Amino acid sequence: MTLRLYDTKAQALRDFVPLDPENVTMYVCGPTVQSGPHIGHLRGALSFDILRRWLAHRFGRVTFVRNVTDIDDKVLANAAARSFDDEDDPTAGEPWWALAYRMEQEFTRAYAAIGIAAPTYEPRATASIPQMQELIARLVDAGHAYAATDGSADVYFDVRSWPTYGELTRQSIDAMEPAEDADPRGKRDPRDFALWKGAKADEPESATWDSPWGPGRPGWHIECSAMSRRYLGAEFDIHGGGLDLRFPHHENELAQSTAAGDPFARYWVHNGLVTVGGQKMSKSLFNFILAEDVLREHDPLVVRYALAAAHYRSSLDIGQATFDEAEAAVARIRTFLDRVGRTPSPFAWVAEPPEGAAADDGEPFEPIPASFADALDDDLGVPQALAVIHETVRAGNAALDAGDDGAAHLAALQVRTMTGILGVDPLDPQWRSGSGPEASALDALMQTMIAQRAEARAAKDWATADRIRDAIAAAGITLEDTTDATHWSIDG
């Protein structure tokens, strides 16, 4: 099956054909680091982490760029709002660039905690100012941008000069709201958006760069056009981001890049938003859930599973039930793999079968079931792919119950391969440190109870042994006695 992705610009599923079949190129809008990450940031980054993993599986190499917007109105405003008089806050009065760097580190830690791989390149906007100025100059020379005549040093994109402006979101210019990213005094049209923002007296001098139009700083939209071009070229395969970035950010990126003569992105992919009680989660609405709070309260693997379980283009309403369901699902996978791990492998190979290895029915063994691959090829159908994993877990458990260790080990290999692609393999070493002190404490308690039960059985005190086992079962934990040990697992 051919990989198909939903292209927002085409508003349709399209066969994905990369420019270079040996190197997929991908640019995703990263965070504006005016404050720390919330759960919506994690969901968006995770959506493209899974897409990147599948593209790497299908094509081999993926050059993945995710930027950091470290200079922006919000960054400057949040830094300025921090009181210099709060002696209890060591970050009070910090410069805007220090706030941006500190918040960038918070995003990095949160991404790493749920297994999101670092990008190939992660450029900061402040490191590409010359490239932004070059792109602006091209637009001015082509007649698609102009410098304000009020002495402000502002430069604007002339939206009416570009006939296809609005094509990404299929809007007419006259139906659009005025751009609110700069003072409208120097604009020819209220919908024109800022490419360069002239320096202001109330902004720090450190947030100002010299330019042909006067000192100032870049507008938000020009940053991503310049950085994607610098690291991926004038044309690349995929541009990604949250659904809320389609307008004005991505619409403006598309217009300014194509007006400058660049083919730009060939596919536009957007992830759905996170809601709380059916309402969009937003810092401006004060209904956001901080990533650090979620990661403090839940196993990071459970968080990753919970955020991946819904289709990437759908809205995800977050609540306690979201994490409860994910925890149960992860427990079912982990319990099965633990059961298989306690049986000797009937095969000479353990981690990976040799080429041409066959199952009991003589058919060649496929570590990735066709139904799993088909699900991900169909616009990254992670919910359907997870269903295949759990079907394989059920079949593997049934094989164990029937004493068919060979079929169980083959099922376990498939489960580990599939969960590895999605980044939710419970046996992956990255999750061992994420089990937390709670898991260690539970294991210590269980080992004590197992030892007490063993002592009672050795003394033929069956009443005490049964009472211990019943108490463990009432807590949702199953004991499995083998010839040399007793193992416990959480029911799933």
C-alpha positions in Angstrom: 0.0 0.0 0.0 1.2 3.5 -0.8 1.7 5.9 2.1 -1.1 8.5 1.9 -1.2 11.8 3.9 -3.9 14.3 4.3 -2.7 17.5 2.6 -4.4 20.6 4.2 -3.8 22.7 1.1 -5.4 20.2 -1.2 -8.0 19.2 1.5 -7.6 15.6 0.4 -5.6 12.5 0.9 -2.6 12.4 -1.4 0.0 9.7 -2.2 3.2 10.7 -0.6 6.1 10.8 -3.0 9.2 12.5 -1.6 11.5 14.7 -3.8 14.3 12.3 -2.9 13.2 8.8 -2.1 16.2 8.3 0.0 15.8 11.4 2.1 12.5 12.8 3.2 12.6 16.5 4.2 10.3 17.8 6.9 9.9 21.1 8.7 7.7 21.5 11.8 6.9 24.7 13.5 8.4 24.4 17.0 7.5 26.3 20.2 7.5 30.0 20.9 9.4 29.9 24.1 7.7 32.7 26.1 6.7 30.1 28.8 6.8 26.4 29.5 5.1 23.6 27.6 1.6 22.4 28.1 0.1 19.1 27.1 -1.0 20.5 23.7 2.6 21.2 22.8 3.5 17.6 23.6 0.6 16.2 21.6 1.7 18.2 18.5 5.4 17.3 18.8 4.5 13.6 19.3 2.3 13.5 16.2 5.2 14.5 14.0 7.6 12.3 16.0 5.5 9.3 15.0 5.2 10.4 11.4 8.9 10.8 11.3 9.4 7.3 12.7 7.1 5.8 10.1 8.7 7.8 7.3 12.2 6.6 8.5 10.9 3.0 8.4 9.4 3.4 4.9 12.2 5.5 3.3 15.3 5.2 5.4 16.5 8.8 6.1 14.4 11.7 7.3 15.9 15.2 7.7 13.7 16.7 10.3 13.9 20.4 11.3 11.9 21.8 14.2 12.6 25.5 15.0 12.6 27.5 18.2 11.0 30.9 18.1 13.1 32.7 20.6 12.4 36.3 19.5 8.8 37.3 19.4 6.3 39.8 20.9 5.2 37.3 23.6 8.8 36.5 24.6 9.6 40.2 25.1 6.3 40.9 26.9 6.7 38.0 29.3 10.3 38.9 30.1 9.3 42.6 30.7 6.4 41.5 33.0 8.8 39.7 35.4 9.3 41.9 38.5 12.8 43.0 39.5 11.6 43.2 43.1 10.7 39.6 43.8 13.7 38.5 46.0 12.2 35.0 46.3 12.4 34.4 42.5 16.0 34.0 41.2 14.7 34.6 37.6 13.0 37.9 38.4 14.1 40.6 35.9 15.9 38.2 33.6 16.6 39.3 30.1 14.3 38.1 27.3 17.0 35.9 25.8 17.6 34.2 29.2 13.8 33.5 29.6 13.7 32.1 26.1 16.7 29.8 26.7 15.2 28.6 30.1 11.9 27.8 28.5 13.6 26.1 25.5 15.2 23.8 28.0 11.9 23.0 29.6 10.5 22.0 26.2 13.5 19.8 25.5 13.1 18.0 28.8 9.4 17.5 28.3 9.9 16.2 24.8 12.7 13.8 25.9 10.6 12.5 28.8 8.0 11.0 26.5 10.5 9.7 24.0 10.3 12.4 21.3 13.5 12.2 19.3 15.7 15.3 18.9 15.4 16.9 15.5 18.1 16.7 12.9 18.4 20.4 13.2 16.8 22.7 15.8 17.6 26.3 14.7 16.8 29.3 16.8 15.2 32.3 15.0 17.9 34.6 16.3 20.6 32.6 14.5 19.1 33.2 11.1 18.5 37.0 11.0 20.7 37.5 7.8 18.7 34.9 6.0 15.5 36.6 7.0 16.7 40.0 5.8 17.8 38.4 2.5 14.3 37.0 1.9 12.7 40.3 2.8 14.9 42.1 0.3 13.9 39.6 -2.4 10.2 40.4 -1.7 10.8 44.1 -1.8 12.7 43.8 -5.1 9.9 41.7 -6.5 7.3 44.3 -5.6 5.6 42.1 -3.0 6.8 44.0 0.1 7.3 47.6 1.0 9.0 49.7 3.7 6.6 51.9 5.7 7.0 55.6 4.9 6.4 56.8 8.5 10.0 56.4 9.6 9.2 53.3 11.7 11.5 50.9 9.8 8.6 48.5 9.5 8.4 46.3 6.3 5.2 44.7 5.3 4.1 42.0 2.8 1.6 43.4 0.3 -1.1 40.8 0.3 -2.9 42.2 -2.7 0.2 41.9 -4.8 0.0 38.1 -4.6 -3.0 36.8 -6.4 -3.0 33.4 -4.6 -2.9 34.8 -1.1 -5.4 32.8 1.0 -5.0 29.6 -1.0 -3.9 27.4 2.0 -7.1 28.2 4.0 -9.3 29.0 1.0 -10.2 32.5 2.1 -10.6 35.7 0.1 -8.6 38.7 1.2 -11.7 40.8 1.7 -13.1 38.2 4.2 -10.0 38.3 6.3 -9.5 40.1 9.6 -6.8 42.8 9.7 -3.3 41.6 10.7 -2.6 42.6 14.3 1.1 41.9 14.3 2.2 45.5 14.0 1.0 49.1 14.3 -1.3 49.7 11.3 -0.1 53.3 10.6 2.4 52.4 7.9 0.3 49.8 6.1 -1.2 50.1 2.7 -3.9 47.5 3.6 -4.8 46.5 7.2 -4.3 42.9 6.2 -0.7 43.4 5.2 1.5 41.6 7.7 4.9 42.5 9.2 8.1 41.1 7.8 10.4 43.4 9.8 9.4 45.4 12.9 11.2 48.6 13.6 12.8 49.1 17.0 10.6 50.6 19.7 11.7 52.8 22.6 10.1 50.5 25.2 11.9 47.3 23.9 15.4 46.2 24.9 18.3 47.2 22.7 19.4 43.5 22.7 16.3 42.6 20.8 17.3 44.9 17.9 19.4 44.1 14.7 20.6 46.5 12.0 18.9 46.2 8.6 18.6 48.0 5.3 15.3 49.5 6.5 16.5 50.5 9.9 17.1 48.8 13.3 14.5 46.3 14.4 13.7 42.6 14.5 11.9 40.0 12.3 8.2 39.3 12.2 7.1 35.9 13.3 6.1 34.6 9.8 9.3 35.4 8.0 11.3 33.4 10.6 10.0 30.0 9.5 10.2 30.7 5.8 13.9 31.7 6.1 14.9 28.8 8.4 13.1 26.1 6.4 14.9 27.4 3.2 18.3 27.6 5.0 18.2 24.0 6.3 16.0 22.2 3.7 16.3 24.3 0.5 13.8 26.2 -1.6 11.5 23.1 -1.9 11.0 20.4 0.7 8.5 17.6 1.3 6.4 18.2 4.4 5.5 21.3 6.4 3.8 20.5 9.7 2.3 22.2 12.7 -0.8 22.6 14.8 -4.2 23.2 13.3 -4.3 26.6 14.9 -1.2 27.7 12.8 -2.9 27.4 9.4 -3.9 31.0 9.6 -2.3 33.4 9.7 1.1 31.8 10.3 1.2 29.1 7.6 -0.9 31.1 5.1 1.6 33.9 5.4 4.6 31.6 5.1 3.2 30.1 1.9 2.6 33.5 0.4 5.9 35.1 1.2 8.0 32.1 0.2 6.2 31.5 -3.1 6.1 35.2 -3.9 9.9 35.2 -3.4 10.1 32.4 -6.1 10.5 29.3 -3.9 8.3 26.2 -4.5 8.3 25.7 -0.7 6.4 22.8 0.9 4.9 20.1 -1.2 2.6 18.7 1.6 1.0 20.5 4.5 0.2 18.4 7.5 -1.6 19.7 10.6 -2.3 18.0 13.9 -5.6 18.4 15.8 -5.8 20.4 19.0 -6.1 19.3 22.6 -9.4 20.3 24.4 -10.4 20.3 28.0 -14.1 19.8 28.6 -14.7 20.3 24.9 -13.0 23.7 24.9 -9.7 24.4 23.1 -6.8 24.4 25.5 -5.0 27.8 25.4 -2.8 29.8 27.6 -4.9 32.8 26.8 -8.0 31.0 28.2 -6.1 29.9 31.3 -7.4 26.3 30.9 -4.1 24.7 29.9 -2.5 21.7 31.6 1.2 22.0 32.1 3.4 19.2 30.8 5.4 19.1 34.0 2.3 18.5 36.1 1.2 15.7 33.8 4.6 14.1 33.8 4.8 14.4 37.6 1.5 12.5 38.0 1.8 9.9 35.3 4.3 7.4 33.9 5.9 9.1 30.8 5.2 6.0 28.7 1.5 6.2 29.7 1.5 9.9 28.7 3.0 9.1 25.3 0.4 6.3 24.7 -2.5 8.6 25.8 -1.4 11.4 23.5 -0.8 9.0 20.6 -4.0 7.0 20.9 -6.3 9.4 19.0 -5.8 10.1 15.3 -3.4 12.9 14.9 -5.9 15.1 13.0 -8.7 14.7 15.5 -9.3 16.8 18.6 -8.2 15.1 21.8 -10.2 15.9 24.9 -8.0 15.4 28.0 -9.2 14.1 31.3 -8.3 11.5 33.9 -10.0 8.8 31.9 -7.6 9.5 29.0 -4.6 8.4 31.2 -6.5 5.6 33.0 -7.3 4.0 29.6 -3.7 4.4 28.4 -2.3 2.9 31.7 -4.5 -0.1 31.3 -3.5 -0.6 27.7 0.2 -0.3 28.5 -0.2 -2.8 31.3 -1.8 -5.3 29.0 1.2 -5.1 26.6 3.7 -5.2 29.4 2.0 -8.1 31.1 2.1 -10.2 27.9 5.8 -9.4 27.3 6.6 -10.3 30.9 4.8 -13.6 30.5 6.7 -14.4 27.3 10.0 -13.4 29.0 9.5 -16.1 31.6 9.3 -18.9 29.0 12.4 -20.2 27.2 12.5 -19.3 23.6 12.1 -22.4 21.3 14.2 -20.6 18.7 18.0 -20.3 18.4 17.4 -16.6 17.6 15.8 -14.5 20.2 15.8 -10.8 19.3 15.3 -11.1 15.6 14.5 -14.0 13.2 16.9 -14.8 10.4 15.9 -14.0 6.9 13.4 -16.5 5.6 12.3 -17.8 9.1 8.9 -19.3 9.0 6.1 -19.7 11.5 4.6 -23.1 12.4 2.3 -23.0 9.3 5.3 -22.7 7.0 4.5 -19.1 6.0 7.3 -16.6 6.1 7.3 -14.7 9.4 6.7 -10.9 9.1 7.7 -8.9 12.2 5.3 -6.2 11.1 1.8 -7.5 10.2 0.4 -6.1 7.0 -2.6 -4.7 8.8 -0.3 -2.6 11.0 1.6 -1.2 8.0 -1.7 -0.6 6.1 -3.0 1.4 9.1 0.0 3.7 9.3 0.1 4.1 5.5 -3.5 5.3 5.6 -2.8 8.9 6.9 -0.9 7.6 9.9 -3.8 5.6 11.4 -2.3 5.1 14.9 -5.6 4.0 16.5 -6.0 1.2 14.0 -2.3 0.3 14.4 -2.7 0.1 18.2 -5.7 -2.2 17.6 -3.4 -4.5 15.7 -0.9 -4.5 18.5 -3.6 -5.5 21.0 -5.0 -8.2 18.7 -1.5 -9.6 18.6 -1.2 -9.5 22.4 -4.4 -11.4 22.7 -3.3 -14.0 20.3 0.1 -14.3 22.1 -1.6 -14.8 25.5 -3.9 -17.4 24.0 -0.8 -19.2 22.7 0.8 -19.1 26.1 -2.3 -20.5 27.7 -2.3 -23.3 25.2 1.4 -24.1 25.8 2.5 -23.0 22.4 5.6 -21.1 23.3 6.8 -20.8 19.7 3.7 -18.9 18.6 3.9 -16.7 21.7 7.5 -15.7 21.1 6.7 -14.8 17.5 3.7 -12.7 18.7 6.0 -11.0 21.2 8.5 -10.2 18.5 5.8 -8.6 16.4 4.5 -6.6 19.4 7.9 -5.3 20.2 8.6 -4.4 16.6 5.2 -2.5 16.3 5.4 -0.8 19.7 9.0 0.1 18.9 7.9 2.0 15.7 5.3 3.9 17.7 7.8 4.5 20.6 5.6 2.7 23.2 7.6 -0.5 23.7 7.5 -1.1 27.5 10.7 -3.0 27.4 12.7 -0.2 25.7 15.5 0.9 28.1 14.3 4.5 27.9 11.3 3.7 30.0 13.1 2.0 32.8 14.1 5.3 34.4 10.6 6.5 33.8 9.0 3.9 36.0 9.6 6.2 38.9 9.9 5.6 42.7 6.3 4.5 42.8 7.0 1.4 40.7 10.1 0.6 42.8 8.1 0.9 46.0 5.3 -1.3 44.6 7.8 -4.0 43.5 9.5 -3.9 47.0 6.0 -4.3 48.6 5.1 -7.2 46.3 8.3 -9.0 46.8 7.7 -8.8 50.6 4.2 -10.2 50.2 5.3 -13.0 47.9 8.0 -14.0 50.4 5.5 -14.0 53.2 3.1 -16.2 51.1 6.0 -18.6 50.3 6.8 -18.9 54.0 3.2 -19.6 54.9 3.0 -22.3 52.2 6.3 -23.9 53.4 4.8 -24.0 56.9 1.6 -25.5 55.3 -0.3 -22.5 56.7 -2.7 -22.5 53.8 -5.2 -20.0 55.4 -2.5 -17.3 55.6 -1.1 -18.1 52.1 -4.6 -17.8 50.6 -5.4 -14.6 52.5 -2.2 -13.0 51.1 -3.0 -14.1 47.6 -6.7 -12.9 47.9 -5.4 -9.5 49.1 -3.1 -9.2 46.2 -5.8 -10.2 43.7 -8.2 -7.7 45.3 -5.6 -5.0 44.4 -5.8 -6.0 40.7 -2.5 -7.9 40.7 -2.0 -11.4 39.4 0.5 -13.9 40.7 2.0 -16.5 38.5 3.9 -19.4 40.1 6.7 -21.1 38.1 9.1 -23.9 39.0 11.7 -21.5 40.3 9.9 -18.2 41.3 6.7 -16.3 41.6 6.0 -13.3 39.3 3.5 -10.6 39.6 1.8 -8.4 37.1 -1.0 -5.8 37.1 -4.2 -7.0 35.6 -5.0 -5.5 32.2 
